[in-house]
């Protein structure tokens, strides 16, 4: 074979294997969300067909969530909001790999750039993010915990609806969201020029500053693209912390 679709994964095979498992694994999370919606609403396969007729993944998940949320809240199933916060964070991780270009260096490691983000720049400049095996393994574990949370809520709904007498699924510990990439300021691609390296470090500083600064009111919100990304990550973290508190409140005896 003369051409290979992604030679970076030939050189970083362990990372490539994990990225592939993350990309394919999200399909399992997605169908678990839709299955929960079909079960909770009692619409079954009719709803599954309607949801998968929606071509946008985010729209499909949002529709499923809106349909099943009243039923989960009616039955007082506390893990629902935690599960959906985890699903949305998994989608962010999956999307960044689904629309990216890869670069690597034998010493610096493996980087990706979300090309959809590049399209928002004046000159199609890539913003390179670094990943390695420990980070990707953490993301993959987070996907597994998300599946577990969806399974818990699925069985608890069946119990509350009187379809089963009990279930053995305990409420899992709600984790903090897995990082989407390694810190920018610690990983600078060696192949980019000096001007791009300066821009890379500037973006790293903006992200760090945006994570530290108090959130401004929407009426005066004027953020850079990097600050918006940091704000999005901060909101995911706060949602997960809220979900974790919810898990603690609802922990033990309610789940049989």
Number of C-alpha atoms within 10 A of each C-alpha: 3 3 6 9 7 12 13 19 18 12 15 17 13 13 22 19 13 18 22 13 14 23 19 12 17 22 14 13 20 19 16 17 25 25 20 24 27 21 18 20 17 12 11 15 13 10 19 18 12 11 23 14 10 13 9 11 15 14 12 19 23 15 15 23 19 11 17 21 17 13 15 24 13 9 13 13 20 21 25 23 21 24 23 22 20 26 22 16 23 25 19 16 20 22 15 19 19 14 13 17 15 17 18 19 14 9 7 13 19 24 23 20 20 19 19 13 17 16 12 12 12 7 8 12 15 21 20 24 22 23 20 17 17 10 18 24 16 15 23 22 15 23 26 17 18 27 21 18 24 24 18 22 23 23 20 29 22 17 17 15 12 10 11 12 10 14 13 10 16 16 23 16 12 23 17 16 21 20 17 21 18 15 15 20 15 9 19 21 21 13 12 13 10 10 8 16 15 13 14 22 16 15 19 20 16 20 23 17 13 20 18 12 9 8 11 10 8 7 6 7 10 11 14 13 15 19 20 17 16 20 19 13 19 17 12 19 19 14 20 23 18 16 24 19 14 17 20 15 10 15 16 11 8 11 18 14
